[in-house]
Amino acid sequence: MNVEFIGPPPTKQPNTKHAVIADNLRRHPSVWGVVRRAATTTRAASAAQAIRDARLTSYAPVGSFEAVARTVVEGGIVEHRVYARYVGGEQ
């Protein structure tokens, strides 16, 4: 088997979807936005916790974003939403 020596591997890329969401929230500091509609309240709560804990580097450092899960009923339609906002921190 041949080995191809082409230099160092590229740097790890952030999750593009979350990078876009985080950038949008940073451009509107302190303003709440719906960032996800989940299938269940448990999934919405888990996603909100992941944002608060900065489990994805797009939301780092911890404490830069607030996030909550809410179940909303409008016109008889139930949605499990994740709301988030940028509240500051190192960039």
N, C-alpha and C positions, 0 to 999 in steps of 0.2 A: 504494500500500500504506500502510495506517495503522500508526503506531507507538503502542503502548500503554505509557505511562509509569506503572509501578506500584511504583517504589522499587528498592532494591538487591536483587540475587539472594540467596536464602537461603544460609546458610553451608553448606559441604560437609559432608554427613553421613557418619560412618564406616560402613564395611561392617557392617551390623547383625549378621550371623552371627558375624563375628569380634569385634565389640564385646561380644557376649554371652559368647563363649568366654573372652575376656581378662578380663572382669569376674568370671566364675566362678572363674578361676584366681587372680585377685587376692584373692578372698574366702577362698581356701585356700592361703596362701603356703607355699612349699616342698613342697607335696604334688603328686606326679605325677598327671596325668590323661590319658586317651586322648582326644585332640581330633579325630582323624580316622582313618578306615580308607581307605587308598588302594588303587587297582587294581594298582599296581606298586610295587616297592621304590624305583624312581627317583622316582616321584611323591611317595612318603612322604618321601624324603630332601629333595626340593625344598621341600615344605611345611614341614618342620622348619627348613630353612635360612632360609626366608622369615620364620618366627616369630623366630628368633634375630637376624636382620638388621633386624627391625622394618620390613619392606617395606610393611606395612599399619600405619596410625597406631594401631590398637587395641593393638599390641604395643610401642609406643614408651614410653620411649626405648630405643635399642639396649642390650642387656644386662639388661633387666628380666625377660626370660623365657629359660629354657633349653628346648631342644627336641631330641629325638632321634627317629630312625626305627628301628623294629625289626620284623623279620619273625618272627611267632609262629605255631607250629603247635599247635593244640589239637584233639584228637579227629579228627585227619586233615584239619582245615580250616586252610588257610594264610591269614593276614591280615598285611597290611603296615600297621602302626600308627604313628601319630605321637603321641608322648608329650610333654607340655609341663608346665612349672611356672613360677610366678611367683617370682622370687628378689629382688625389690625394685627400687627405682629411683624417680625422680621421678614424681609423678602429677599 
